[in-house]
């Protein structure tokens, strides 16, 4: 019962709060600032193209590394002692 009273008291404590309304001058200033910070379509296309080029470059590098990595593993396998005794 005590807990429920506390919960109800907390919930009712915000009943008298009114919504804040900004003055027209501040509201217009905020809207102007938002419009100034929009990004042009040209910049968006340049960023998108840069990301595509970067991803393509990374994929090409990863494909090239996997081929050389396989040959390194094969040469390592041939160089290891056949009895798998690494320590004597």
C-alpha positions in Angstrom: 0.0 0.0 0.0 2.8 2.4 0.9 4.6 1.6 -2.3 1.4 2.3 -4.4 0.9 5.6 -2.6 4.5 6.6 -3.4 4.1 5.7 -7.1 0.8 7.6 -7.3 2.3 10.6 -5.6 5.2 10.7 -8.1 2.9 10.3 -11.1 0.6 13.1 -9.9 3.6 15.4 -9.2 3.8 16.3 -13.0 0.1 17.2 -13.3 0.6 20.9 -12.9 3.5 21.2 -15.4 2.7 23.3 -18.5 4.3 22.8 -21.9 7.1 25.3 -22.7 6.5 27.5 -25.7 9.5 29.4 -27.3 9.2 32.9 -28.4 8.7 33.5 -32.1 12.1 35.1 -32.5 13.9 32.1 -31.0 11.8 29.7 -33.0 12.6 31.5 -36.3 16.3 31.5 -35.3 16.3 27.7 -34.7 14.5 27.1 -38.1 17.0 29.3 -39.9 19.9 27.4 -38.3 18.4 24.0 -39.4 18.0 25.2 -43.0 21.6 26.4 -43.0 23.0 23.0 -41.9 21.4 20.9 -44.7 23.8 19.0 -46.9 23.7 19.5 -50.7 22.9 16.6 -53.0 26.3 17.0 -54.7 28.1 16.4 -51.4 25.9 13.3 -50.6 26.7 11.8 -54.0 30.5 12.4 -53.5 30.4 10.8 -50.1 28.4 7.8 -51.5 30.9 7.4 -54.4 33.8 7.6 -52.0 32.4 4.9 -49.8 31.8 2.6 -52.8 35.3 3.1 -54.0 36.7 2.4 -50.6 34.7 -0.8 -50.2 35.7 -1.9 -53.7 39.4 -1.3 -52.9 39.1 -3.2 -49.7 37.5 -6.2 -51.4 40.2 -6.2 -54.1 42.9 -6.2 -51.4 41.2 -9.0 -49.4 40.9 -11.2 -52.5 44.6 -10.6 -53.4 45.7 -11.4 -49.8 43.7 -14.7 -49.7 45.6 -16.1 -52.7 49.0 -15.2 -51.3 48.0 -16.4 -47.9 47.2 -19.9 -49.3 50.6 -20.1 -50.9 52.3 -19.1 -47.6 50.3 -21.7 -45.8 51.3 -24.4 -48.3 55.0 -23.5 -48.1 54.8 -23.6 -44.3 53.2 -27.0 -44.4 56.0 -28.3 -46.5 58.7 -26.9 -44.2 57.3 -28.4 -41.0 58.8 -31.7 -40.0 56.7 -34.6 -41.1 56.6 -36.1 -37.6 55.1 -32.9 -36.1 57.7 -32.8 -33.4 58.3 -29.1 -33.0 60.3 -29.4 -29.8 63.0 -32.0 -29.1 
